[in-house]
Amino acid sequence: IMWGGQYEWYFKDVSDSLRSGKIRDVGAPESPNYEEILMLNPDVVFIYAFPGMEVISKLDELGIKYAVINEYLENDYLGRFEWIKFIATFYELDAEANGIFNNAEQTIFSIARKVADSESPTVAWFSIYKGTVYAAGGESYVARALRQLNAKYIFSDVKQTSSFVTTIEELLGRTDTIDVIVYPGIVSSLSDILSEAPGLAETNAVRLKRVYTYSPTIYQLGFYDVEGWYLDLAYILHPEKFPEHRLRYFINISE
């Protein structure tokens, strides 16, 4: 595994296996320890592929077989999860993967049906770094999930499948009706966001304490538990429909 020792692991079996040496950390994804990989003599190496990466050409040079897992390019959250089928094929677990995926898909459809007749909140989904706003595109997995869960997204007109760069002025120009803010990252308090964009204090989201950020678990467990991620988001958007729910992958930082 690449960078396994650099993370806090929320999968206990992975954490335990790294400590025991059953799983080996072979370095950073863009520059792994090729000598160690050769010593392990893997049947296959699973990698991401980014523009400019030299890993693929190096693996070709060394004669090491690899498979590319670019699920991050999918503009649908469930579509990202569907890559479970690709991985399962290497382990002859196709039927099991299909069953897991189908159950998750049906659960998500059920959640969407439950909120279909609710009032549609308006959502802003962005982060700010040194005065620059990074927002989810209108065709991204974020925007698609919000539409599925009967919400309106303020940047739905921006036809991008990934995040895009905009200005604080442009963001504030769309704040009149923002009911929910989701800040995709780890911030400790609402004041951290308002220090970058004080004008957000006038939004319904801030006044009604509906500002959320990521829990550290989301980057691992949130992709594994796809239906749990959808349920969290449905609760954020329509809390009246899920009065007993407790968030797992998001944190309310405005309460």
C-alpha atoms as a printed R data frame, in Angstrom:
    type eleno elety resid chain resno       x       y       z
1   ATOM     1    CA   ILE     A     1   0.000   0.000   0.000
2   ATOM     2    CA   MET     A     2   1.301   3.477  -0.798
3   ATOM     3    CA   TRP     A     3   1.499   6.047   1.997
4   ATOM     4    CA   GLY     A     4  -0.127   3.580   4.382
5   ATOM     5    CA   GLY     A     5   2.063   4.720   7.252
6   ATOM     6    CA   GLN     A     6   1.279   8.397   6.680
7   ATOM     7    CA   TYR     A     7  -2.431   8.206   7.493
8   ATOM     8    CA   GLU     A     8  -4.574   7.609  10.507
9   ATOM     9    CA   TRP     A     9  -6.543   4.533   9.501
10  ATOM    10    CA   TYR     A    10 -10.213   4.117  10.407
11  ATOM    11    CA   PHE     A    11 -10.277   0.561   9.071
12  ATOM    12    CA   LYS     A    12  -8.990  -1.382  12.075
13  ATOM    13    CA   ASP     A    13  -7.847  -4.375  10.027
14  ATOM    14    CA   VAL     A    14  -5.687  -2.143   7.806
15  ATOM    15    CA   SER     A    15  -4.234  -0.338  10.817
16  ATOM    16    CA   ASP     A    16  -3.438  -3.606  12.603
17  ATOM    17    CA   SER     A    17  -1.916  -5.139   9.463
18  ATOM    18    CA   LEU     A    18   0.361  -2.129   8.926
19  ATOM    19    CA   ARG     A    19   1.621  -2.386  12.502
20  ATOM    20    CA   SER     A    20   2.226  -6.129  12.220
21  ATOM    21    CA   GLY     A    21   3.928  -5.865   8.837
22  ATOM    22    CA   LYS     A    22   1.305  -7.908   7.010
23  ATOM    23    CA   ILE     A    23   0.672  -4.798   4.911
24  ATOM    24    CA   ARG     A    24   3.789  -2.938   3.772
25  ATOM    25    CA   ASP     A    25   3.989   0.800   3.079
26  ATOM    26    CA   VAL     A    26   6.000   1.333  -0.122
27  ATOM    27    CA   GLY     A    27   6.036   5.128  -0.134
28  ATOM    28    CA   ALA     A    28   4.230   7.975  -1.845
29  ATOM    29    CA   PRO     A    29   1.900   7.182  -4.798
30  ATOM    30    CA   GLU     A    30   3.744   9.453  -7.231
31  ATOM    31    CA   SER     A    31   7.218   8.177  -6.236
32  ATOM    32    CA   PRO     A    32   7.018   4.790  -4.522
33  ATOM    33    CA   ASN     A    33   9.979   2.629  -3.537
34  ATOM    34    CA   TYR     A    34  10.303   0.530  -6.684
35  ATOM    35    CA   GLU     A    35  12.987  -1.711  -5.206
36  ATOM    36    CA   GLU     A    36  10.644  -2.668  -2.391
37  ATOM    37    CA   ILE     A    37   7.804  -3.294  -4.848
38  ATOM    38    CA   LEU     A    38  10.103  -5.582  -6.869
39  ATOM    39    CA   MET     A    39  11.045  -7.467  -3.705
40  ATOM    40    CA   LEU     A    40   7.362  -8.008  -2.903
41  ATOM    41    CA   ASN     A    41   6.865  -9.462  -6.417
42  ATOM    42    CA   PRO     A    42   3.184  -8.413  -6.631
43  ATOM    43    CA   ASP     A    43   0.714 -10.096  -8.990
44  ATOM    44    CA   VAL     A    44  -0.729  -6.656  -9.706
45  ATOM    45    CA   VAL     A    45  -0.300  -3.053  -8.513
46  ATOM    46    CA   PHE     A    46  -3.436  -0.917  -8.258
47  ATOM    47    CA   ILE     A    47  -2.729   2.734  -9.009
48  ATOM    48    CA   TYR     A    48  -4.367   6.052  -9.705
49  ATOM    49    CA   ALA     A    49  -3.282   7.813 -12.888
50  ATOM    50    CA   PHE     A    50  -2.813  11.576 -12.910
51  ATOM    51    CA   PRO     A    51  -1.481  13.746 -15.742
52  ATOM    52    CA   GLY     A    52   2.304  13.894 -15.633
53  ATOM    53    CA   MET     A    53   2.756  10.825 -13.409
54  ATOM    54    CA   GLU     A    54   5.858   8.763 -14.144
55  ATOM    55    CA   VAL     A    55   4.695   5.708 -12.207
56  ATOM    56    CA   ILE     A    56   3.071   3.991 -15.204
57  ATOM    57    CA   SER     A    57   6.153   4.261 -17.432
58  ATOM    58    CA   LYS     A    58   8.358   3.085 -14.578
59  ATOM    59    CA   LEU     A    59   6.162   0.061 -13.892
60  ATOM    60    CA   ASP     A    60   6.218  -0.720 -17.631
61  ATOM    61    CA   GLU     A    61  10.008  -0.479 -17.596
62  ATOM    62    CA   LEU     A    62  10.224  -2.867 -14.628
63  ATOM    63    CA   GLY     A    63   7.708  -5.307 -16.111
64  ATOM    64    CA   ILE     A    64   5.326  -4.974 -13.180
65  ATOM    65    CA   LYS     A    65   1.655  -5.528 -13.981
66  ATOM    66    CA   TYR     A    66  -0.731  -2.806 -12.870
67  ATOM    67    CA   ALA     A    67  -4.389  -1.839 -13.036
68  ATOM    68    CA   VAL     A    68  -5.600   1.770 -13.063
69  ATOM    69    CA   ILE     A    69  -8.387   2.709 -10.657
70  ATOM    70    CA   ASN     A    70  -9.550   6.195 -11.638
71  ATOM    71    CA   GLU     A    71 -12.836   6.218  -9.767
72  ATOM    72    CA   TYR     A    72 -12.157   9.821  -8.734
73  ATOM    73    CA   LEU     A    73 -13.042  10.899 -12.294
74  ATOM    74    CA   GLU     A    74 -16.645   9.700 -11.933
75  ATOM    75    CA   ASN     A    75 -19.161  12.529 -11.559
76  ATOM    76    CA   ASP     A    76 -21.548  10.362  -9.567
77  ATOM    77    CA   TYR     A    77 -20.885   9.242  -5.987
78  ATOM    78    CA   LEU     A    78 -22.563   5.883  -6.539
79  ATOM    79    CA   GLY     A    79 -20.597   5.604  -9.778
80  ATOM    80    CA   ARG     A    80 -17.387   5.892  -7.779
81  ATOM    81    CA   PHE     A    81 -18.562   3.123  -5.485
82  ATOM    82    CA   GLU     A    82 -19.363   0.922  -8.500
83  ATOM    83    CA   TRP     A    83 -15.623   0.416  -8.995
84  ATOM    84    CA   ILE     A    84 -16.024  -2.247  -6.305
85  ATOM    85    CA   LYS     A    85 -17.030  -4.478  -9.232
86  ATOM    86    CA   PHE     A    86 -13.712  -3.862 -10.993
87  ATOM    87    CA   ILE     A    87 -11.684  -4.719  -7.894
88  ATOM    88    CA   ALA     A    88 -13.845  -7.765  -7.134
89  ATOM    89    CA   THR     A    89 -13.026  -9.310 -10.511
90  ATOM    90    CA   PHE     A    90  -9.389  -9.766  -9.457
91  ATOM    91    CA   TYR     A    91 -10.564 -11.824  -6.474
92  ATOM    92    CA   GLU     A    92 -13.323 -13.756  -8.291
93  ATOM    93    CA   LEU     A    93 -15.928 -12.039  -6.107
94  ATOM    94    CA   ASP     A    94 -18.105 -10.639  -8.877
95  ATOM    95    CA   ALA     A    95 -21.395 -11.938  -7.489
96  ATOM    96    CA   GLU     A    96 -20.630 -10.608  -4.018
97  ATOM    97    CA   ALA     A    97 -19.685  -7.170  -5.379
98  ATOM    98    CA   ASN     A    98 -22.832  -6.997  -7.505
99  ATOM    99    CA   GLY     A    99 -24.937  -7.818  -4.461
100 ATOM   100    CA   ILE     A   100 -23.233  -5.179  -2.318
101 ATOM   101    CA   PHE     A   101 -23.610  -2.554  -5.038
102 ATOM   102    CA   ASN     A   102 -27.257  -3.366  -5.721
103 ATOM   103    CA   ASN     A   103 -28.121  -3.144  -2.016
104 ATOM   104    CA   ALA     A   104 -26.387   0.233  -1.739
105 ATOM   105    CA   GLU     A   105 -28.138   1.502  -4.878
106 ATOM   106    CA   GLN     A   106 -31.568   0.486  -3.608
107 ATOM   107    CA   THR     A   107 -30.911   2.092  -0.218
108 ATOM   108    CA   ILE     A   108 -29.912   5.357  -1.890
109 ATOM   109    CA   PHE     A   109 -32.988   5.319  -4.115
110 ATOM   110    CA   SER     A   110 -35.112   4.757  -1.005
111 ATOM   111    CA   ILE     A   111 -33.512   7.747   0.744
112 ATOM   112    CA   ALA     A   112 -34.122   9.912  -2.344
113 ATOM   113    CA   ARG     A   113 -37.786   8.902  -2.475
114 ATOM   114    CA   LYS     A   114 -38.224   9.808   1.183
115 ATOM   115    CA   VAL     A   115 -37.174  13.437   0.577
116 ATOM   116    CA   ALA     A   116 -38.743  13.877  -2.868
117 ATOM   117    CA   ASP     A   117 -41.754  15.799  -1.540
118 ATOM   118    CA   SER     A   118 -39.802  18.014   0.882
119 ATOM   119    CA   GLU     A   119 -39.081  21.695   0.389
120 ATOM   120    CA   SER     A   120 -35.840  22.129  -1.564
121 ATOM   121    CA   PRO     A   121 -33.070  23.910   0.358
122 ATOM   122    CA   THR     A   122 -30.428  25.933  -1.497
123 ATOM   123    CA   VAL     A   123 -26.878  24.704  -0.913
124 ATOM   124    CA   ALA     A   124 -23.394  26.180  -1.228
125 ATOM   125    CA   TRP     A   125 -20.519  23.653  -1.363
126 ATOM   126    CA   PHE     A   126 -17.091  25.290  -1.369
127 ATOM   127    CA   SER     A   127 -13.804  25.864   0.409
128 ATOM   128    CA   ILE     A   128 -11.651  28.996   0.571
129 ATOM   129    CA   TYR     A   129  -7.861  29.119   0.530
130 ATOM   130    CA   LYS     A   130  -5.950  32.399   0.656
131 ATOM   131    CA   GLY     A   131  -8.873  34.337  -0.771
132 ATOM   132    CA   THR     A   132  -9.637  31.898  -3.595
133 ATOM   133    CA   VAL     A   133 -12.882  29.925  -3.635
134 ATOM   134    CA   TYR     A   134 -12.879  26.297  -4.767
135 ATOM   135    CA   ALA     A   135 -16.437  25.149  -5.452
136 ATOM   136    CA   ALA     A   136 -17.985  21.951  -6.755
137 ATOM   137    CA   GLY     A   137 -18.974  22.165 -10.406
138 ATOM   138    CA   GLY     A   138 -22.589  21.982 -11.497
139 ATOM   139    CA   GLU     A   139 -22.060  18.550 -13.091
140 ATOM   140    CA   SER     A   140 -19.923  17.117 -10.274
141 ATOM   141    CA   TYR     A   141 -20.839  14.191  -8.037
142 ATOM   142    CA   VAL     A   142 -21.725  16.778  -5.372
143 ATOM   143    CA   ALA     A   143 -24.218  18.583  -7.604
144 ATOM   144    CA   ARG     A   144 -25.704  15.288  -8.795
145 ATOM   145    CA   ALA     A   145 -26.178  14.058  -5.228
146 ATOM   146    CA   LEU     A   146 -27.829  17.322  -4.234
147 ATOM   147    CA   ARG     A   147 -30.259  17.021  -7.154
148 ATOM   148    CA   GLN     A   148 -30.987  13.410  -6.246
149 ATOM   149    CA   LEU     A   149 -31.785  14.526  -2.697
150 ATOM   150    CA   ASN     A   150 -34.094  17.344  -3.759
151 ATOM   151    CA   ALA     A   151 -31.828  20.325  -3.124
152 ATOM   152    CA   LYS     A   152 -30.824  23.327  -5.216
153 ATOM   153    CA   TYR     A   153 -27.136  24.031  -5.790
154 ATOM   154    CA   ILE     A   154 -25.990  27.629  -6.209
155 ATOM   155    CA   PHE     A   155 -23.443  26.771  -8.920
156 ATOM   156    CA   SER     A   156 -25.644  24.379 -10.892
157 ATOM   157    CA   ASP     A   157 -25.110  26.579 -13.958
158 ATOM   158    CA   VAL     A   158 -21.348  25.958 -13.968
159 ATOM   159    CA   LYS     A   159 -20.943  22.992 -16.318
160 ATOM   160    CA   GLN     A   160 -17.891  21.462 -14.661
161 ATOM   161    CA   THR     A   161 -17.597  17.858 -13.505
162 ATOM   162    CA   SER     A   162 -14.899  18.657 -10.946
163 ATOM   163    CA   SER     A   163 -14.236  21.646  -8.707
164 ATOM   164    CA   PHE     A   164 -13.618  25.062 -10.228
165 ATOM   165    CA   VAL     A   165 -12.020  28.278  -9.077
166 ATOM   166    CA   THR     A   166 -14.056  31.408  -8.435
167 ATOM   167    CA   THR     A   167 -13.935  34.535  -6.292
168 ATOM   168    CA   ILE     A   168 -15.356  35.442  -2.920
169 ATOM   169    CA   GLU     A   169 -17.283  38.225  -4.666
170 ATOM   170    CA   GLU     A   170 -18.935  35.723  -6.990
171 ATOM   171    CA   LEU     A   171 -19.768  33.480  -4.048
172 ATOM   172    CA   LEU     A   172 -21.269  36.322  -2.041
173 ATOM   173    CA   GLY     A   173 -23.260  37.390  -5.082
174 ATOM   174    CA   ARG     A   174 -25.221  34.144  -4.748
175 ATOM   175    CA   THR     A   175 -25.780  34.121  -1.000
176 ATOM   176    CA   ASP     A   176 -29.275  35.609  -0.784
177 ATOM   177    CA   THR     A   177 -31.007  32.277  -0.378
178 ATOM   178    CA   ILE     A   178 -28.293  29.906   0.889
179 ATOM   179    CA   ASP     A   179 -29.936  27.592   3.410
180 ATOM   180    CA   VAL     A   180 -27.073  25.126   3.870
181 ATOM   181    CA   ILE     A   181 -23.288  25.483   3.611
182 ATOM   182    CA   VAL     A   182 -21.029  22.446   3.231
183 ATOM   183    CA   TYR     A   183 -17.321  23.194   3.560
184 ATOM   184    CA   PRO     A   184 -15.416  20.217   2.047
185 ATOM   185    CA   GLY     A   185 -12.376  20.055   4.271
186 ATOM   186    CA   ILE     A   186 -11.440  20.051   7.926
187 ATOM   187    CA   VAL     A   187 -11.982  23.362   9.715
188 ATOM   188    CA   SER     A   188 -12.273  23.774  13.462
189 ATOM   189    CA   SER     A   189 -14.889  26.497  13.645
190 ATOM   190    CA   LEU     A   190 -17.315  28.660  11.712
191 ATOM   191    CA   SER     A   191 -15.162  31.693  12.479
192 ATOM   192    CA   ASP     A   192 -12.400  30.208  10.290
193 ATOM   193    CA   ILE     A   193 -14.755  30.439   7.305
194 ATOM   194    CA   LEU     A   194 -16.204  33.831   8.205
195 ATOM   195    CA   SER     A   195 -12.725  35.301   8.576
196 ATOM   196    CA   GLU     A   196 -12.230  34.617   4.863
197 ATOM   197    CA   ALA     A   197 -15.723  35.694   3.762
198 ATOM   198    CA   PRO     A   198 -17.488  37.804   6.438
199 ATOM   199    CA   GLY     A   199 -20.458  38.357   4.132
200 ATOM   200    CA   LEU     A   200 -21.526  34.743   4.678
201 ATOM   201    CA   ALA     A   201 -22.694  35.732   8.164
202 ATOM   202    CA   GLU     A   202 -25.844  37.137   6.549
203 ATOM   203    CA   THR     A   203 -26.914  33.819   5.023
204 ATOM   204    CA   ASN     A   204 -29.776  31.682   6.295
205 ATOM   205    CA   ALA     A   205 -27.272  28.865   6.721
206 ATOM   206    CA   VAL     A   206 -25.281  30.777   9.339
207 ATOM   207    CA   ARG     A   207 -28.289  32.314  11.055
208 ATOM   208    CA   LEU     A   208 -30.074  28.953  11.300
209 ATOM   209    CA   LYS     A   209 -26.872  27.051  12.230
210 ATOM   210    CA   ARG     A   210 -26.721  24.862   9.153
211 ATOM   211    CA   VAL     A   211 -23.010  24.999   8.304
212 ATOM   212    CA   TYR     A   212 -21.175  21.679   7.960
213 ATOM   213    CA   THR     A   213 -17.647  20.480   7.354
214 ATOM   214    CA   TYR     A   214 -16.069  17.059   6.863
215 ATOM   215    CA   SER     A   215 -15.361  14.578   9.608
216 ATOM   216    CA   PRO     A   216 -11.844  13.082   9.253
217 ATOM   217    CA   THR     A   217 -13.467   9.668   8.678
218 ATOM   218    CA   ILE     A   218 -15.102  10.740   5.413
219 ATOM   219    CA   TYR     A   219 -12.028  10.207   3.241
220 ATOM   220    CA   GLN     A   220 -11.970   6.494   4.038
221 ATOM   221    CA   LEU     A   221 -15.260   5.343   5.515
222 ATOM   222    CA   GLY     A   222 -17.392   7.820   3.554
223 ATOM   223    CA   PHE     A   223 -16.376   6.222   0.248
224 ATOM   224    CA   TYR     A   224 -16.785   2.733   1.652
225 ATOM   225    CA   ASP     A   225 -20.198   3.423   3.237
226 ATOM   226    CA   VAL     A   226 -21.759   5.143   0.229
227 ATOM   227    CA   GLU     A   227 -25.334   4.790   1.492
228 ATOM   228    CA   GLY     A   228 -24.277   6.196   4.873
229 ATOM   229    CA   TRP     A   229 -22.812   9.235   3.103
230 ATOM   230    CA   TYR     A   230 -26.104   9.784   1.267
231 ATOM   231    CA   LEU     A   231 -28.065   9.396   4.499
232 ATOM   232    CA   ASP     A   232 -25.873  11.983   6.221
233 ATOM   233    CA   LEU     A   233 -26.391  14.404   3.349
234 ATOM   234    CA   ALA     A   234 -30.149  13.768   3.279
235 ATOM   235    CA   TYR     A   235 -30.280  14.540   7.004
236 ATOM   236    CA   ILE     A   236 -28.332  17.776   6.474
237 ATOM   237    CA   LEU     A   237 -30.764  18.847   3.744
238 ATOM   238    CA   HIS     A   238 -34.009  17.530   5.255
239 ATOM   239    CA   PRO     A   239 -33.491  16.986   9.006
240 ATOM   240    CA   GLU     A   240 -37.233  16.742   9.648
241 ATOM   241    CA   LYS     A   241 -37.300  13.477   7.685
242 ATOM   242    CA   PHE     A   242 -34.638  11.778   9.809
243 ATOM   243    CA   PRO     A   243 -35.176  12.985  13.394
244 ATOM   244    CA   GLU     A   244 -33.199  10.127  14.981
245 ATOM   245    CA   HIS     A   245 -30.180  10.268  12.668
246 ATOM   246    CA   ARG     A   246 -26.700  11.140  13.952
247 ATOM   247    CA   LEU     A   247 -24.059  12.400  11.523
248 ATOM   248    CA   ARG     A   248 -21.084  10.160  10.781
249 ATOM   249    CA   TYR     A   249 -19.139  11.865   7.996
250 ATOM   250    CA   PHE     A   250 -20.024  15.539   8.439
251 ATOM   251    CA   ILE     A   251 -19.824  17.877  11.434
252 ATOM   252    CA   ASN     A   252 -22.052  20.858  12.190
253 ATOM   253    CA   ILE     A   253 -19.647  23.671  13.076
254 ATOM   254    CA   SER     A   254 -22.277  26.343  13.616
255 ATOM   255    CA   GLU     A   255 -24.003  24.916  16.678
